Amino acid sequence: MLEIRPLGLDGVLEIVPKRFGDARGFFVETYNEERFSDAGIDLRFVQDNHSHSAAAGILRGLHYQLPPRAQDKLLRVVRGRVFDVAVDIRRSSKTFRKWVALEISAEKGNQILVPKGFAHGFVTLVPDTEVLYKVTDTYSPQHDRSIRFDDPAIGIEWPSLSGEFQLSDKDLKAPTLAAAEVFA
Ligand SMILES: Cc1cn([C@H]2C[C@H](O)[C@@H](COP(=O)(O)OP(=O)(O)O[C@H]3O[C@H](C)C(=O)[C@H](O)[C@H]3O)O2)c(=O)[nH]c1=O
């Protein structure tokens, strides 16, 4: 019922729940605590988020919350497509500053699990993209942090889209990884 694929960094997973298609369309259990637990994913989600991005090229990230309010995130796309990125920001990790990326789309019905200790971001690939995600701690502005999406020390190979990326002021002013407060 759950297809799980490690993406090459500690605990960052692609998850594809089984989709039951029929002449009417489809049904899918997008999250089932028991099935996730059976797959070794024991997380307690306490908040659901929904973001709508009107255009392609809207980039949100790289974001994370610091301990003690760090969040695991389980993200899926219900309309459109995103290029989704997770970056290891644990200074003691052997994969510190390494990143992985995955296309997540409504059509594929896939999800990404981004554990605590990772910065997360995505860029939309088509207009009117809607992203839903569950997090394991509630929003804490005091612990909310950003890192520059284009930090050369990380070197994310974002897709080249026509036109400039659109970012929030907060993300445009984000520090580099070297200047950011991250995980030990
Ligand atoms: C994240 C969050 C935000 N907000 C408020 C704060 C701002 O007034 C407004 C927009 O927040 P922000 O610009 O941080 O939203 P995004 O740029 O979509 O941020 C998210 O995008 C990337 C992809 C992430 O991984 C994070 O989960 C999250 O930071 O919503 C809340 O009230 N609760 C929340 O949990």
The ligand as a Tripos MOL2 file, in Angstrom:
@<TRIPOS>MOLECULE
LIG
   35    37     1     0     0
SMALL
NO_CHARGES

@<TRIPOS>ATOM
      1 C1          4.9590   28.2880    7.5140 C.3       1 LIG1
      2 C2          3.8530   29.0650    8.1630 C.ar      1 LIG1
      3 C3          3.6000   30.3770    7.8200 C.ar      1 LIG1
      4 N1          2.5890   31.0500    8.4340 N.ar      1 LIG1
      5 C4          2.3190   32.4350    8.0230 C.3       1 LIG1
      6 C5          3.5090   33.3650    8.1340 C.3       1 LIG1
      7 C6          3.3470   34.3110    6.9890 C.3       1 LIG1
      8 O1          2.5430   35.3990    7.3930 O.3       1 LIG1
      9 C7          2.5730   33.5140    5.9310 C.3       1 LIG1
     10 C8          3.4410   33.0250    4.8150 C.3       1 LIG1
     11 O2          4.5500   32.3470    5.3970 O.3       1 LIG1
     12 P1          5.8220   31.9720    4.5250 P.3       1 LIG1
     13 O3          6.1110   33.1130    3.6020 O.co2     1 LIG1
     14 O4          6.8990   31.4900    5.4500 O.co2     1 LIG1
     15 O5          5.2310   30.7720    3.6750 O.3       1 LIG1
     16 P2          6.1140   29.8550    2.6900 P.3       1 LIG1
     17 O6          7.1440   30.6720    1.9930 O.co2     1 LIG1
     18 O7          5.1460   29.0580    1.9170 O.co2     1 LIG1
     19 O8          6.8820   28.9230    3.7080 O.3       1 LIG1
     20 C9          6.7530   27.5130    3.6850 C.3       1 LIG1
     21 O9          7.4080   27.0900    2.5650 O.3       1 LIG1
     22 C10         8.4280   26.1190    2.6320 C.3       1 LIG1
     23 C11         8.2730   25.2740    1.4100 C.3       1 LIG1
     24 C12         8.4850   25.2960    3.8320 C.2       1 LIG1
     25 O10         9.0630   24.2080    3.8330 O.2       1 LIG1
     26 C13         7.9340   25.7980    5.0770 C.3       1 LIG1
     27 O11         7.1050   24.8060    5.6250 O.3       1 LIG1
     28 C14         7.1990   27.0520    5.0510 C.3       1 LIG1
     29 O12         8.0940   27.9730    5.6140 O.3       1 LIG1
     30 O13         1.9990   32.4010    6.6220 O.3       1 LIG1
     31 C15         1.7980   30.4810    9.4070 C.ar      1 LIG1
     32 O14         0.9030   31.1140    9.9690 O.2       1 LIG1
     33 N2          2.0410   29.1900    9.7620 N.ar      1 LIG1
     34 C16         3.0460   28.4550    9.1760 C.ar      1 LIG1
     35 O15         3.2120   27.2690    9.5340 O.2       1 LIG1
@<TRIPOS>BOND
     1     1     2 1
     2     2     3 ar
     3     2    34 ar
     4     3     4 ar
     5     4     5 1
     6     4    31 ar
     7     5     6 1
     8     5    30 1
     9     6     7 1
    10     7     8 1
    11     7     9 1
    12     9    10 1
    13     9    30 1
    14    10    11 1
    15    11    12 1
    16    12    13 2
    17    12    14 1
    18    12    15 1
    19    15    16 1
    20    16    17 2
    21    16    18 1
    22    16    19 1
    23    19    20 1
    24    20    21 1
    25    20    28 1
    26    21    22 1
    27    22    23 1
    28    22    24 1
    29    24    25 2
    30    24    26 1
    31    26    27 1
    32    26    28 1
    33    28    29 1
    34    31    32 2
    35    31    33 ar
    36    33    34 ar
    37    34    35 2
@<TRIPOS>SUBSTRUCTURE
     1 LIG1         1 GROUP 0 **** ****
